[in-house]
Amino acid sequence: MCRSPLRRGIRNPQRRRSSSRPNSPAIVIPTSPPRGCVHGFGPLQESGLLEVANLEVRGMDEMPIYHEKQRLQFCLLHALNNLMQEKDSFRRAELDAIAEKLLADDPFRSQWTPLSLIFKPHHNVFTGNYDVNVLIAALESRRKKVVWHDRRNGASSINLAEESLLGIMLNIPVRRFGGIWSGRHWVSLRNINGVWYNLDSDLASPVPFEHQEELREYLNNVIDQGGEILIILREKL
């Protein structure tokens, strides 16, 4: 879950197949989904207190797909590790340190109050809830460039064949607890072994898009529902 209020929640364009929670922190499933598998946003979990699970998706001759599951409001941490396809590529302590540095370097930081110990401008001390400034600083520390997509142009203007394209980060509005609580959620998308995957930490497992047009339709739906799209590029040497 992430920062800032919303006006309405993302509508699920397609229903996700149901699946049982694995008993172990890592499981292996085929990269080719069974017939009838659909794509896009799955029903979001009603509780913010979810277990973390590392999920590997393997094909016969393909590399595994790394997938972290949601815990508290650390969706940015999970989304970054899913984007980088590496366990502990980023750790909570590093993101906390980035958030603290952003605050220390801000000449317009707000006056201190007792609540400042918990509710920081760029994150929450206990639950995470990091903002976009932490995302940008974190990825820049790994020589990645973050480009904010102009929502007026739609998804058709995104060059999915760009050689330096690492992946796509989404910031989407969500509602939980029967619509009583609202917030925003970080999601990563990445092309792995020639297939684009939704690596949302709220999903039970990575969900593949059948083709690029389905991905573009999904991204347009994100825009229509008030979400933001950030393009993540590798820095050219």
Buried (B, 14 or more C-beta within 10 A) or exposed (E): BBBEEBEEBBEBBBEBEEEEEBEEEEBEBEBEBEEEEBBBBBEBBEEBEBEBBBBBBEEEEBEBBBBBBBBBBBBBBBBBBBBBBEEEBBEBEBBBEBBBEBBEEEEEEEEEEEEBEEEBBBBBBEBBBBBBBBBBBBBEEBEBBBEEBEBEEBBEEBEBEEEEBBBBBBBBBBBBEEEEEBBBBBBBBBBBEEBBBBBBBBBBBBBBBEEBEBBBBBBBBBBEBBBBBBBBBBEEE
